[in-house]
Structures are given as structure tokens and as C-alpha cells.
Amino acid sequence: MSVLVDDQKLLNFIQSVFETFGLSQNTARICADNLVMADLRGIPSHGVARLKRYTDGMKNGVIFPLHNPKVVQQTASTATVDANDGLGQVAGHFATRLVVEKAKNTGVGIVTVRNSNHYGIAGYYSNMILQQGLLGISMTNSAPLVVPTFGKEMILGTNPISLAAPTLQNRPFFLDMATSVVPRGKLEVYDREEKSLPQGWAVDDKGKVTTDPGQVLHNMLNRIGGGILPLGGEGELYSGYKGYGMALLVDILCGVLSGGAYADLINAPKNTKPAPARVSHFFMALKIETFVEKKIFQTKLDDLINRLKNSAKAEGEDRIFIHGEKEYERRDHYMKEGIPLQNKVYQTLESIAAERSVQMNIKKSAHD
């Protein structure tokens, strides 16, 4: 069961919660916008269901909401930012604005971030770059949840990659994907709905495929063993080693290149006590005109998209989708009809509202 909520009311409520931790209206709005964008695009694993993760982190002293990101070194086209264990959304927004500025000035901008926290959906930042007329790339490493090919211990994160590129006729190309079969949030969704996992999503403490989301999440929390599989699944038959390699690519660009944490050094508890996560990010912006006339790029990308969409369909199928299409259409629908939040998520928001003494009036009404 789910509850339909109004996106603007939800945005205002989440902003108000962040403000109770001392964030300015503008900064709290950035954090709220990031989470609500995920729900609007049909990615509930990274939406407001994650709010408790942030509020708990700020209460427990592992996320420092008032710590500001700082540039520690830079050139005309590159920079390294230290997030100072602050909110990932704040560091991500700061770094993205910086990478846009550098790309507009030099043609290419690359910014890495270290000592950060979970920054929401990777696509939030590539979309920010896209809105400035640039081609945007965003990546982040994350807490170890993924087992390497032939392994049974969580070493790598779900390490998502996003790329957004402008078009003229079609919706922009908008890729946002984890390098694992699924993100952890998807397991949480299945666990809340008391559903079995599809075969090939995760393994148990022996490294064998399991369909029990609760057991996998328990093992992850207690670091007993097992975890999520890389994109491609178990072993080599369906090229799981390629997803494993892509996760490593993200870790190299995010963690190693920034001088930050990577693999199981992320979210590593100190003396069994909670500690800052030390997540790392990578952002790239390309000024298209420095490679080819922008209209030519957009026309060719439209042609590429049209060739794919107009190609022969499999039997029983009537449409080929391009990355981002379903999410754009879902956003349009949810903005009109309301965002469906699972009952458990809605109840968690109610408890946060009570705890932080914030009014919660987010349900979609007939006159909205």
C-alpha cells in the first residue's frame, strides 16, 4: 500500500527537516530537492526513504551538516574538494557548480571530492550540468555492499555512473545507473514489501545466490558476509566481471584520484563506533562547442536516438526506450497525480516530523 503525496509539499517538508539541523534555507532546499527528484523520477531507493539515514547521521555525529566543502587544490580546468564530512548533497552541489564554471572557461572541467557522504542520485548532478548546456558526468563510490566476482565479502560500493547530454528534438539523453545489479535501496524496497529477490541479485555469507532480502540486509549490516552482485550477476557467464570492472573504474576516479577513501575503507567503523563515511565523488563537464558545433552534436544525438527507437522491435514489444525516457514520463505523471510513497516510508516521515517538531502536510488533495 502507498500514500499519494504532493511533490511541492514534500519538498517543503523535507527542507524544513534539514533546517532544524541549522542549514540555511538555500542549502536545505538543495538537500530536499535532491531527494524529491529521485522519487519524482521513480527511484524510491534514493528518495525521501533515505531521510532517516541523514537525520540519524547528523544526530550521531558522523555527518556534520554545518561543515562546508573547501577547494584544496585546483587548476584552470580541474579541482579537488574536501567535503569535511559534511552532507554529500552540499558537497556535490558545490563541486558541480565549480565544474560548470571551469568547463565554460576552458572547455573541460573535472572536479573530485573526498571526505563526503552519500550524495543522493548521481543524475542530480549530471542534470545540473545539462541545464547549463553542457555534457555532464557524475560518479560516486559508496559504502562496501558489492562482492567482487568469485568473492563473498563486500568490498566495493554500488558505485553509480550518470551521463546527461542535450538534444534538439528528443528528451535529453539521461543515463543514471549503478555498477551493481541493483542498489541497496532496491533490497530495502523488496524487504519492506516482503517480496523475494529475483535470482542473481545477491549472495549469502557463503557467496551463494539467495532470494531473502532481509537476510542479505542483516548480513550487510553486521558484516557477516555476502552482499550484492556486480552488474552481470554471479561469476563470468553473464559477464559479472564487467560490472566488477566498472565499479573499480568509479573507485579509481572517485577515491584514488581524489586522494580519498575507496573500497572497504569507506564507512569503516573505528573501534566499533560509527565514523564519518568518507565517500568520494567525481564530476566532469564538457563544453560541446570545443569539440564540434553544438547544433551538429544535438542533431546527431537526435539521429542516434531515432535510429534506436525506430529499429525493429522484439516480438510482442511496441517500443524501444532510451535512457531517461521512462523517468521523464514518470516525473510528469507524478507531478500531476502525486508521488506514491510506501506506507512504511510515510510512517517514517511522520516519526521524523514528530521528533524534529516539523509540521507534515504532504498528502495530495483533490484541489492540488
C-alpha positions in Angstrom: 0.0 0.0 0.0 1.1 3.6 -0.7 0.1 7.2 0.1 0.0 9.8 -2.7 1.9 12.9 -1.8 2.3 16.3 -3.5 5.8 16.9 -4.7 6.0 20.6 -3.7 4.5 19.9 -0.2 7.0 17.0 0.2 9.8 19.3 -0.9 8.9 22.0 1.6 8.6 19.4 4.4 12.0 17.8 3.7 13.6 21.3 3.5 12.1 22.1 6.9 13.5 19.0 8.5 17.0 19.8 7.2 16.6 23.4 8.5 16.2 22.0 12.1 19.8 21.0 11.9 21.0 24.6 11.3 21.1 24.5 7.5 20.2 27.7 5.6 17.0 27.8 3.6 19.0 27.5 0.4 21.2 24.6 1.5 18.3 22.8 3.0 16.4 23.2 -0.3 19.3 21.7 -2.2 19.2 18.6 0.0 15.5 18.3 -0.2 15.4 18.8 -4.0 17.9 16.0 -4.4 15.8 13.5 -2.5 12.4 14.5 -4.1 13.9 14.4 -7.6 14.7 10.7 -7.0 11.1 10.0 -6.0 9.7 12.0 -8.9 11.8 10.0 -11.4 10.6 6.7 -9.9 13.8 5.9 -7.9 12.4 5.4 -4.4 15.5 3.6 -3.2 17.3 7.0 -3.3 14.3 9.3 -2.4 12.9 10.5 0.8 13.0 7.0 2.2 16.7 7.9 2.8 15.9 10.9 5.0 16.3 9.0 8.3 19.7 8.0 7.1 20.7 11.6 7.0 18.9 12.7 10.2 20.5 9.8 12.1 23.9 10.6 10.7 23.6 14.2 11.8 22.4 13.3 15.2 25.1 10.7 15.8 27.9 13.0 14.8 29.0 11.1 11.6 27.6 13.7 9.2 28.4 17.4 10.0 25.7 19.5 8.4 27.5 22.8 9.0 30.9 21.8 7.6 31.4 23.5 4.3 33.3 22.0 1.3 36.7 23.5 0.5 38.8 23.6 -2.6 42.2 22.1 -1.6 43.9 22.4 -5.0 43.0 23.4 -8.5 44.0 24.4 -12.0 42.0 26.3 -14.6 40.1 23.1 -15.6 40.5 20.8 -12.5 40.0 20.8 -8.8 40.0 18.6 -5.7 37.4 19.4 -3.0 37.4 18.3 0.7 33.8 17.9 1.9 34.9 17.9 5.5 32.5 15.1 6.4 29.5 17.3 5.5 26.4 16.4 3.6 27.0 14.8 0.3 24.4 16.9 -1.4 26.0 20.1 -0.3 29.5 18.9 -1.5 28.0 17.6 -4.7 26.2 20.8 -5.5 29.3 22.9 -4.7 31.6 20.7 -6.9 29.1 20.7 -9.8 28.8 24.5 -9.8 32.6 24.6 -9.8 33.0 22.0 -12.7 30.4 24.0 -14.8 32.4 27.2 -14.3 35.6 25.5 -15.3 34.1 23.9 -18.4 32.6 27.2 -19.6 36.0 28.8 -19.2 38.3 26.1 -20.6 36.1 23.6 -22.4 36.6 20.8 -19.9 36.0 20.7 -16.2 36.9 17.9 -13.8 36.4 18.0 -10.0 36.9 15.3 -7.5 35.6 15.3 -3.9 36.8 13.4 -0.9 35.6 13.0 2.7 32.0 13.3 1.8 28.8 11.4 2.4 26.0 9.8 0.3 25.1 12.4 -2.3 21.8 11.1 -3.5 21.2 10.1 -7.1 24.2 10.6 -9.4 21.8 12.0 -12.1 21.0 15.1 -9.9 24.5 16.5 -10.7 24.8 15.4 -14.4 21.3 17.1 -14.8 22.7 20.3 -13.2 25.5 20.3 -15.8 23.0 19.6 -18.6 20.9 22.6 -17.6 23.9 24.7 -18.3 24.0 23.4 -21.9 27.0 21.1 -21.2 27.5 17.4 -21.3 27.6 16.2 -17.7 29.1 13.2 -16.0 28.8 12.3 -12.3 30.0 9.3 -10.3 30.4 8.4 -6.7 31.8 5.5 -4.7 29.9 4.2 -1.7 30.0 2.0 1.3 31.0 -1.6 0.5 27.9 -3.5 -0.4 29.1 -5.4 -3.5 31.1 -8.7 -3.7 33.8 -8.9 -6.4 33.5 -11.7 -9.0 34.1 -15.1 -7.2 34.1 -13.3 -3.8 31.8 -13.5 -0.8 32.8 -10.3 1.1 31.5 -6.8 0.5 34.5 -4.8 -0.8 33.1 -2.4 -3.4 30.2 0.1 -3.4 27.3 0.1 -5.9 29.3 3.0 -7.5 26.8 4.7 -9.8 27.6 6.5 -13.1 25.5 9.2 -14.7 25.8 10.9 -18.0 23.4 13.6 -19.4 23.6 15.1 -22.9 21.5 17.7 -24.7 19.3 17.1 -27.8 17.2 19.3 -30.0 14.0 17.2 -30.6 14.1 14.3 -28.2 14.3 14.4 -24.4 17.9 14.7 -23.3 19.9 11.5 -23.0 20.0 10.7 -19.3 21.8 7.6 -18.1 21.9 7.0 -14.3 22.9 3.5 -13.3 24.6 1.5 -10.5 27.5 -0.7 -11.4 25.9 -3.4 -9.3 22.8 -5.5 -10.4 20.8 -3.3 -8.1 21.4 -0.6 -5.4 21.0 -1.5 -1.7 17.8 0.6 -1.6 16.2 -1.9 -4.0 16.7 -4.7 -1.5 15.2 -2.4 1.2 12.1 -1.9 -1.0 11.7 -5.7 -1.5 12.2 -6.2 2.2 9.5 -3.6 3.1 7.2 -5.2 0.6 8.0 -8.7 2.0 8.9 -9.9 -1.5 11.6 -12.4 -2.5 14.6 -11.2 -4.5 15.0 -12.2 -8.1 17.7 -14.9 -8.7 21.0 -13.3 -9.3 20.7 -10.1 -7.3 22.6 -11.0 -4.2 24.6 -13.7 -2.4 24.7 -15.0 1.2 27.6 -15.4 3.6 28.9 -18.4 1.6 28.9 -16.4 -1.7 25.9 -18.4 -3.0 22.8 -16.7 -4.6 19.9 -16.0 -2.2 16.4 -14.6 -2.6 16.0 -13.4 1.0 16.3 -9.6 1.2 16.0 -9.5 5.0 18.9 -11.9 5.4 21.1 -10.1 2.9 20.4 -6.8 4.6 21.1 -8.3 8.0 24.4 -9.8 6.8 25.4 -6.5 5.3 24.6 -4.5 8.5 26.6 -6.9 10.6 29.3 -7.5 8.0 28.7 -11.3 8.3 29.4 -11.8 4.6 27.7 -11.9 1.2 26.2 -8.8 -0.5 25.0 -7.5 -3.8 26.4 -8.8 -7.1 28.2 -6.7 -9.7 26.3 -5.8 -12.9 26.1 -9.0 -14.9 25.5 -11.2 -11.9 27.3 -14.2 -10.5 30.5 -15.5 -12.0 31.5 -15.0 -15.6 28.7 -16.5 -17.6 26.8 -13.2 -17.9 29.9 -11.0 -17.6 29.7 -10.1 -14.0 33.4 -9.3 -14.2 32.5 -6.3 -16.4 30.3 -4.8 -13.7 33.1 -5.5 -11.3 35.5 -3.7 -13.5 33.1 -0.7 -13.9 32.8 -0.4 -10.1 36.6 -0.4 -9.9 36.7 2.3 -12.6 34.4 4.5 -10.4 36.5 3.8 -7.3 39.7 4.8 -9.2 38.3 8.1 -10.5 36.4 9.0 -7.3 38.5 7.6 -4.4 42.0 7.1 -5.7 42.2 10.2 -7.9 40.8 12.5 -5.1 43.2 11.1 -2.5 40.2 9.9 -0.6 38.8 6.6 0.6 37.8 3.7 -1.6 36.5 0.1 -1.4 36.1 -1.1 2.2 37.9 1.9 3.6 34.6 3.8 3.1 32.2 3.8 6.1 34.8 1.8 8.1 33.8 1.9 11.8 36.6 3.0 14.2 36.8 0.8 17.3 33.2 -0.5 16.5 31.9 3.1 16.9 30.2 5.0 14.0 32.6 7.1 12.0 32.3 9.5 9.1 31.7 7.7 5.8 34.5 9.4 3.8 32.7 8.9 0.4 34.4 10.3 -2.8 32.8 11.8 -5.9 33.9 12.6 -9.5 32.3 15.2 -11.8 33.1 16.1 -15.4 31.6 18.8 -17.6 32.3 19.1 -21.4 31.6 22.3 -23.4 30.4 20.7 -26.6 31.4 23.6 -28.8 35.1 22.9 -28.1 34.7 19.5 -29.9 32.0 20.1 -32.5 29.4 22.7 -33.3 26.7 22.2 -30.6 23.8 22.0 -33.1 25.6 19.3 -35.0 26.1 17.3 -31.8 22.5 17.7 -30.8 21.3 16.8 -34.3 23.5 13.7 -34.4 22.4 12.6 -30.9 18.8 13.0 -32.0 19.6 10.9 -35.1 21.2 8.2 -32.9 18.2 8.1 -30.6 15.7 8.0 -33.5 17.7 5.2 -35.2 17.4 3.2 -32.0 13.8 3.9 -31.3 12.8 3.2 -34.9 14.7 0.0 -35.2 12.9 -3.4 -35.3 11.1 -4.4 -32.1 11.2 -7.8 -30.5 8.1 -9.9 -30.8 5.4 -8.6 -28.5 7.1 -5.3 -27.9 5.9 -1.9 -29.3 8.6 0.5 -28.0 12.3 0.8 -27.5 13.2 3.1 -24.7 16.2 5.5 -24.4 17.8 6.0 -21.0 15.9 8.7 -19.1 12.6 8.4 -21.1 10.7 6.4 -18.5 12.0 8.7 -15.7 10.9 11.8 -17.5 7.5 10.4 -18.2 7.1 9.2 -14.6 8.1 12.6 -13.3 5.4 14.3 -15.5 2.8 11.8 -14.2 3.8 12.1 -10.5 3.9 15.9 -10.7 0.3 15.8 -11.9 -1.1 12.8 -9.9 1.1 12.7 -6.9 4.2 10.7 -5.8 3.3 7.2 -4.3 5.2 6.7 -1.0 5.1 3.3 0.6 3.2 3.3 3.9 6.4 2.4 5.8 8.2 5.3 4.3 5.3 7.7 5.1 5.2 6.4 8.7 9.0 7.0 9.0 8.5 10.6 7.8 5.7 11.0 10.4 8.1 9.9 13.1 10.8 12.3 11.9 8.3 15.1 11.8 7.3 14.5 15.4 10.9 14.1 16.5 12.0 17.4 14.8 8.8 19.3 15.6 8.1 20.0 12.0 4.6 20.1 10.6 3.9 17.5 8.0 1.1 18.1 5.5 2.2 16.4 2.3 -0.7 14.3 1.1 -2.1 15.0 -2.4 -5.5 16.6 -2.2 -8.2 16.9 -4.8 -7.6 20.6 -5.3 -3.8 20.3 -5.8 
